[in-house]
């Protein structure tokens, strides 16, 4: 992929805290669009599918359908405790399983909910791991990055981001 990543947000059955944090990435404070990432309304245009919330039995069919509609190669990121493991909803009767039991997942961003900084760090690490891009832009709006400077993990977070190899 030699272009900006376009993101599709799939919200499973959740409490909506992760939805709020994902949408916070779009506001001027975190501004995911400065990294070239854009939230799109159709999985057919997406390079990355962001999945949050536990997946229930009805949502499982829709998630599989969305995954098959996405152009390949498509990366999948499980966001939040519910997206990664099912969280507090994992013991429920309608729980269909964690996202990685339904579709292949490339990265996990845990947290309840994960902070926007963690989401940005996870996406940056995923891009670096998958496409070998060396430069990770800084989230600090006041810091100017030289074109030849390589920035190593300027995105500060206390959340753990796991990449699947």
Secondary structure, DSSP 4 states (H G I P E B T S, - for coil): --S--EEEEEE-BS-SHHHHHHHHTTSTTT-GGGGT-EE-S-GGG-SEEEEESBEEHHHHHHHHHHHHHSPSS-EEEEEHHHHHH-GGGTTSTTEEE-GGGTS--SEEE--TTPPHHHHHHHHHHHHHHHH-------S-TT----TTPPP-S-S--SS-EEE--
